[in-house]
Amino acid sequence: MSQLPASATSTEHAIAWAVRLASGNATDADVAACRAWRDASPEHDNAWMQIQALEDLFHSIPKERAVLATQTLQAAGPLQHPERRRALKRLGAGVIGLTAIGLTLRAGPWWSTQRITTTIGARRRIELADGTVLHANTASDVEFRLSPLRRVIVLHAGEVHIDTGKDSLSLMGPRSFWVHTRQAQLEALGTQFGVVQRDLSVMLYVDDGKVAVHYPHQVKDTRTPARVIARHGERYVIRDGDGAPVRVDDPSWNPAAWTDGVLLARQMRLDAFIAELARYSPHPLSCDSDVAGLRVSGVFQLDGDAVIDRALDALMRSLPLRKVRGPGDETRIARAP
């Protein structure tokens, strides 16, 4: 595919890629190049998703309305320049209609983007425009994208817990709800669930309803991706390079307890507990290997001052442990003498 001029907008790039991949002549190299373009910038990926939503909507409306949309765009002032119209037409049949629909839809409350971030140790509860309640855990970076047919959470880092809303503002009934991660795409099927994005894996836990796990990451470019259905009470981990999600059972830890401001452990290994607690600390936190297998039980508060020290002091009272301070405010948990 020839490269667009540097002045072309991300939307125009997305339209060009969409037309190329739908032409019937696209190669594996074209698919990979499109994927690389989308991964290069959140703006690119957002433009691609908007064009896909418009394409779906365009094909779902009656033919006479599509003709009217085309006429509307042709009458639009900024697009009356002959070279501009010819350039758009070269990108493929239907693009003018799609863009006209997009201009109309953008004026409504059903198309928006919202960025949600938290610092280390902080948590947020947000009610989104569709009625969804989203909790963002410590050190999280989240985007919420509304388009005419989809609701999409892009989890760049951290953790979210989601109670999907009724989407009462939608023109055509509740839109599909997705969470995009680096390892998989998660489709909510009327549910409450949490997602933790780590460096090399993502974990899903379902509190209510069902979630379809679509994998691997490249499924964005296919129509019939492989998937696994995660149900109430189940947890899955999808790791880089592993392909299929792996179900995990760990009754020692309640992964959603943080939404109530606590860490809840039931005979949890000390190394696992310290790793979870470290997510809320701005300084390094670890434990020695000879105490890693000790078991931790209790309810540890995440609100208030000195969260980390309070949790560690509680450990010292119940287990033969001590805190060892190191350089750079590092704290290491070691066996008590």
Summary of the structure (lengths in Angstrom):
residues: 337
radius of gyration: 24.0
end to end distance: 67.9
largest distance: 83.0
contacts: 1015
relative contact order: 0.07
helix: 34%
strand: 31%
